[in-house]
C-alpha cells in the first residue's frame, strides 16, 4: 500500500512543475510582446512639434543610430513657415516607454550652429528597441515640443 501515496505525491509534484513551467512561459511571452513597439509609430527624422509651432529634423552620422556609445547630433529647427530658429532654449529628455526608464545620459543642446542648426551632445542609447527622444523648445515663436520615435 505505500506505493499508492508515493505515486499520488509524484503526480502532484509533476503537475505543479507543469503549471509552473506554463506560468513562466506565459510570463516570458508577455514580456516579449510588451517589448515590441506599438504598430503605427512614425519613425521619420523630420517632425512637426506637438502644437505645430516648429518643424525639426534630427541629423545623425550615418544611416543608423548606434547603441552603446556617446554621439553628437544636429537638431535643425525652423518655424512652421520655414524660418530658421537660431535663438532658442532647447532641453532634451526621453527613454524607453515600455521599459519605464529614461535616457542613460543627460544630453544637452548648448551651441547654435546657425541656419537653424543646434548641436546636441551626449546622446547615448544603451540597448536596442523603441526609444522616444523629446526636445522642448522655447523661443520667441513660443514653447513647444518635438517628439521623435526611434527603433534601434
N, C-alpha and C positions, 0 to 999 in steps of 0.2 A: 503493500500500500504506500510506502514512502515515495515511490516513483511518480505518482499522480500529482501530489503537491509540487514536486520538483518541476514537472512538465508545465504545470499551470504558472509557476513563477517564471520559468524560462520564456513562456509565451507572453507574459505581461512585460517582461524586460524587452523582448524583441519588438513588441507592439509600441512600447514607449520610445524605443530607438527610431522606429519608423516615423512616428509622429514628430519627434524632434528633428529628424532629417528633413521632413516635409516643411516644417516651420522655418528651418534655416534656408531651404531652397526658395520658399516664398518670400522671405525677407530679402534674400540676395536678388531675386528677380525684381522686387520693388525698388531696391537701390539702383539697379541698372536702369530701370525705366525712369526714375527720378533724375538720374544723371544726364539724361538727354535733354537738349534744349527744346522749348516749345516750337511747334512746327512752322509757324508763319512769321518768323523773325526776319527783319530787314538787316542784312549784313553789309550794306553799302558803306563806303567810306566817306560819302558826302551826305549830309543830313540837314534838314531844317530844324531849327530849335523848337522846343515844346510849344511856345506861344507865337512862333513864326517871325520873331524879330531878326534872327540871324540865320545864316546858312554857313555850315562849317564842313571842312574836309580834313581828315587826318591823313598825313603823308608819312609813311614809314619807309625804311630802307628795304628794298626787295619786295617780292610779291607776298611773302608770308610773314607773320609776326612770330618771332621765336619765343620759346619758353626758357626759363632758367637763366636769363642774362639781362643786365640793365641795358636800356636802349633810350635813344632820344628820338622824338617825333617832331614834326612840324604840324601845328594846327593852323589852317588857313581860315580866317574869319571874315565874313562880309555881311552887310545888312541884307535884308530881304530884297532890296532893289539893286544889289550887286556892288555897293560901295565898300571898299576895303575898310576893316576896322583895325586901326593900329594902336589906338589908346584904349585899353580895356584892362580890367582886373579879371583874371581867369583862375579859377581853382579847379582841381581835379579830384574826383573820387570814383569809386567803382568796386567791383568784386564779382563773385560768382553767386548769383541769386539762389541757385539750387543747393549750394554748399553752405550758404549762410556766412561767408567770410568776405572781407574786403580785399583790396589790393595788398600785396606783401610789402610795398614801398609807399612812400608819400610823394608822388610825382608833383612837380611844380612847374608853373609857367612864369618865368622871370624875365624873359627877353623878347621884346618885339623886334622882329627882323625886317619890318617894312612890308608894304604892299599887302597888309592883312595877315602876314605870316608871324607866328609866335612859336618860340622854341619850348618844347615840353621835355623836361629832363626827369629821369628817374623812373621811367616806365619799366615794369617787370611783371611777368606772369610766371608763377611757379609750377603750373601744370596745364595740360590741355583741357579743353572743354569750353562751355559757354561762359563768356565774360561780358560784363557791361562796364563801359567807361563813360563817365558823365563829366562834362565840362560846364561849370557855372560861369556865366559871362555877365559882367557888369560894365557898361559903357554909357556914353551919353544917349545911345539909342534905347537903353533900358536893360533890365535884368531878365535873363532867360537861361535856359539850359539846353545843351546838346547831348543826346544820349546815343552812344554807339554800341551795337551788339557785335561781339567778336566770337568767332569759332576757331579755337586754336587746336 
